[in-house]
Amino acid sequence: MLKQTKNHTLYEVWSEDAAESVYVDRRPTAEDVVQIWNENWPNTNHKPRVFKEAHVYTDSRVKFGKNHKTGKVQIIKGNKVVGEQG
């Protein structure tokens, strides 16, 4: 039996100077990129780049959230974080 799945698109905001990424669940605007840059890599010289990731399929009962300390995308099922990307 197949589970019902839901298609999600994630975007990676990549800082080459810091060699780190932050994942967001919608296409970030230029202002979003600057905000992510200032929050995560304030001492770097180059503006981060945005990449569209391959589609992610999850159970339809899964929600996405954001870890405000790390900027990583959290996968939440019920009230429990079941995964984190980024």
Legacy VTK file of the C-alpha trace (Angstrom):
# vtk DataFile Version 3.0
C-alpha trace
ASCII
DATASET POLYDATA
POINTS 86 float
0.000 0.000 0.000
1.302 3.451 -0.898
1.330 6.254 1.635
-0.156 9.577 0.656
2.682 12.007 0.059
2.941 15.741 -0.266
5.450 17.515 -2.496
7.624 20.253 -0.947
10.312 22.405 -2.515
13.237 23.541 -0.380
15.723 26.284 -1.148
19.318 26.217 0.049
20.978 29.500 1.028
24.698 28.684 0.720
27.578 30.721 2.142
30.774 29.822 0.339
32.899 31.745 2.864
31.464 29.841 5.845
30.903 26.565 3.903
27.458 26.270 5.515
23.856 26.202 4.358
20.456 27.215 5.657
17.338 25.630 4.137
14.048 27.492 3.761
10.683 26.209 2.540
9.915 29.049 0.126
11.955 31.045 -2.390
13.777 33.705 -0.361
13.615 37.327 -1.477
16.745 39.473 -1.647
15.832 40.898 1.773
15.447 37.361 3.183
18.907 36.425 1.908
20.456 39.510 3.530
18.657 38.734 6.808
19.857 35.092 6.740
23.368 36.333 5.927
23.397 38.771 8.864
21.939 36.220 11.308
24.187 33.279 10.383
27.406 34.587 8.809
27.889 38.257 9.784
31.682 38.168 9.420
31.822 36.866 5.831
32.595 38.947 2.757
30.426 37.430 0.024
26.632 37.353 -0.179
25.186 33.828 0.024
23.812 32.121 -3.085
20.380 30.473 -3.393
19.842 27.038 -4.936
16.541 25.284 -5.556
16.707 21.772 -4.128
15.068 18.676 -5.534
11.518 18.049 -4.394
11.042 16.426 -1.010
8.104 14.068 -0.519
6.764 13.520 2.978
3.779 12.020 4.698
0.815 14.389 4.390
0.570 14.668 8.193
4.037 16.239 8.393
4.526 19.993 8.869
7.635 22.095 8.412
9.010 24.524 10.961
12.238 26.395 11.546
14.771 26.036 14.312
15.303 29.707 15.172
18.667 29.045 16.833
20.257 27.220 13.886
18.069 28.289 10.939
17.545 24.665 9.930
14.255 23.385 8.540
12.521 21.007 10.958
10.145 18.212 9.982
7.383 18.011 12.593
4.927 15.138 12.989
2.317 15.689 15.677
4.142 17.854 18.224
7.482 16.065 17.818
10.435 17.064 15.640
11.260 13.948 13.587
14.018 15.413 11.431
16.068 18.477 10.642
17.770 19.526 7.416
20.471 22.062 6.845
LINES 1 87
86 0 1 2 3 4 5 6 7 8 9 10 11 12 13 14 15 16 17 18 19 20 21 22 23 24 25 26 27 28 29 30 31 32 33 34 35 36 37 38 39 40 41 42 43 44 45 46 47 48 49 50 51 52 53 54 55 56 57 58 59 60 61 62 63 64 65 66 67 68 69 70 71 72 73 74 75 76 77 78 79 80 81 82 83 84 85
